[in-house]
Amino acid sequence: QTMPSHAYLYGLPRKFYEEFKIRRYGFHGTSHRYVSARAVELCRRHPSNTNVISCHLGNGGSVTAIARGKSIDTSMGFTPLEGMIMGTRSGDLDPAILGFLMDRGYSSKDLIKMLNKESGLLGLSGISNDMRDLEKAAEEGNHRAKEAIDCYAYRVRKYIGAYAANLIKVDILV
């Protein structure tokens, strides 16, 4: 609700925004709002001069940049699929992959299901969408579990770094 248009507009023809309201909305707003406000309070700061990067890490996850108490960007977009790798969601990917797979017989319904329910940590590891299971498997030498964890951590760091660059100064990372 507080993201500027340069953060929420996609590089699509304007008609899709005007006709269908296709834009980045983000999710987990209540969580980010509460956690960032509480962190500001605990750090004895004032929201009007504090920049926060809030990480909502779980089976679904997002990262949000908050400048002076207002969200200026978030990793999720039009749907919760955009952003970081999650338990069963793919996160960011090249949109042309979908056309490539459709040309090979996958339906849009199949692809949406796969992106939401069969991807992310589960899809990468082939084991689980639960980080605890993956950590155990990685400790036991499972390469795919370690790789899934590494991909996840890399994407979280990537969003934190991007938002730190846009905020210029980060006071709190939570």
C-alpha positions in Angstrom: 0.0 0.0 0.0 2.9 2.3 0.5 5.2 1.1 -2.3 6.1 3.7 -4.9 5.0 3.1 -8.5 8.6 2.5 -9.6 8.7 -0.5 -7.2 5.3 -2.0 -8.0 5.0 -1.6 -11.8 6.2 -4.4 -14.0 7.9 -3.7 -17.4 4.7 -4.8 -19.2 2.5 -2.7 -21.6 0.6 -0.2 -19.4 -2.8 -1.6 -20.5 -2.2 -4.7 -18.3 -1.9 -2.5 -15.2 -4.8 -0.3 -16.2 -7.2 -3.1 -17.3 -6.3 -5.9 -14.9 -4.3 -4.1 -12.1 -1.3 -6.3 -12.8 1.4 -5.0 -10.5 3.4 -6.0 -7.5 1.4 -6.2 -4.3 3.5 -8.2 -1.9 2.3 -10.4 0.9 3.1 -10.8 4.6 2.4 -7.1 5.2 1.0 -7.6 8.6 3.9 -9.6 9.7 6.5 -7.2 8.3 4.6 -4.2 9.8 4.5 -5.8 13.3 8.1 -7.2 13.3 9.6 -4.0 12.0 7.7 -1.8 14.4 8.6 -4.0 17.3 12.3 -4.0 16.3 12.3 -0.2 16.1 10.8 -0.1 19.5 13.3 -2.6 21.0 16.2 -0.7 19.5 14.8 2.6 21.0 14.6 4.2 17.6 11.9 6.4 16.1 10.2 5.0 12.9 10.5 8.4 11.1 14.3 8.1 10.9 14.8 4.4 10.8 15.3 2.1 7.8 14.5 -1.6 8.3 14.9 -4.7 6.2 12.4 -7.3 7.5 12.8 -11.0 6.6 9.8 -13.3 6.9 11.4 -16.7 6.7 9.3 -19.8 6.7 7.7 -22.2 4.3 6.5 -19.1 2.5 8.9 -16.2 2.8 9.5 -12.6 1.8 11.9 -9.7 2.4 10.7 -6.1 2.7 12.5 -2.8 2.7 11.0 -0.3 5.1 12.0 3.4 5.0 10.9 5.6 7.8 8.0 3.3 8.7 6.7 2.7 5.2 7.3 -0.3 2.9 9.1 0.8 -0.2 9.7 -2.7 -1.8 9.0 -6.3 -1.1 10.1 -9.5 -2.7 6.7 -11.0 -3.5 4.7 -9.6 -6.4 1.4 -10.0 -8.1 1.2 -13.4 -6.5 3.3 -15.1 -3.7 5.3 -16.9 -6.4 7.6 -14.0 -7.1 10.6 -13.5 -4.8 12.8 -15.9 -2.9 12.8 -19.6 -3.1 10.3 -21.0 -0.6 9.3 -24.4 0.8 7.3 -25.4 -2.3 7.3 -22.2 -4.4 9.9 -21.5 -7.1 10.4 -17.8 -6.4 11.9 -15.7 -9.2 12.4 -17.4 -12.6 12.7 -16.4 -16.2 9.1 -16.1 -17.5 10.2 -17.6 -20.9 10.7 -21.0 -19.0 6.9 -21.3 -18.9 6.5 -20.9 -22.7 9.3 -23.3 -23.2 7.6 -25.9 -21.0 4.2 -25.2 -22.6 5.7 -25.9 -26.0 6.7 -29.3 -24.5 3.1 -30.2 -23.5 2.7 -28.8 -20.0 -0.6 -26.9 -19.5 -0.8 -23.6 -17.7 -2.7 -25.4 -14.9 0.1 -28.0 -14.6 2.7 -25.3 -14.5 0.9 -23.2 -11.8 0.6 -26.3 -9.7 4.2 -27.2 -10.2 5.4 -23.6 -9.4 3.3 -23.4 -6.2 3.4 -27.0 -4.8 6.3 -28.9 -6.3 9.2 -26.4 -6.5 11.3 -24.4 -4.1 13.2 -26.4 -1.5 11.1 -29.5 -2.2 11.7 -29.4 -5.9 15.4 -28.6 -5.6 16.2 -31.2 -3.0 13.7 -33.9 -3.9 13.4 -34.6 -0.2 11.3 -32.0 1.7 10.1 -28.5 1.9 11.2 -28.4 5.6 14.5 -26.8 6.3 15.0 -29.0 9.4 14.8 -32.1 7.2 17.2 -30.6 4.6 19.7 -29.6 7.3 19.7 -33.1 8.6 20.1 -34.6 5.1 22.9 -32.2 4.3 24.7 -33.1 7.5 24.4 -36.8 6.3 26.1 -35.9 3.0 23.1 -35.3 0.7 24.3 -33.0 -2.0 20.9 -31.9 -3.2 19.8 -31.0 0.3 22.9 -28.8 0.7 22.4 -27.3 -2.7 18.8 -26.4 -1.9 19.9 -24.7 1.3 22.6 -22.8 -0.5 20.2 -21.6 -3.2 17.8 -20.5 -0.5 20.4 -18.6 1.5 21.8 -17.0 -1.6 18.4 -15.6 -2.6 17.8 -14.3 0.9 21.1 -12.5 0.8 20.5 -11.2 -2.7 17.2 -9.5 -1.6 18.8 -8.1 1.5 21.7 -6.7 -0.5 19.4 -5.2 -3.1 17.2 -3.5 -0.5 20.2 -2.3 1.4 21.4 -0.6 -1.8 18.0 1.1 -2.3 17.7 2.2 1.3 21.3 3.6 1.3 21.5 3.1 5.0 20.1 0.1 7.0 19.5 0.6 10.7 17.9 -2.7 11.5 17.9 -6.1 9.9 15.2 -8.4 11.4 
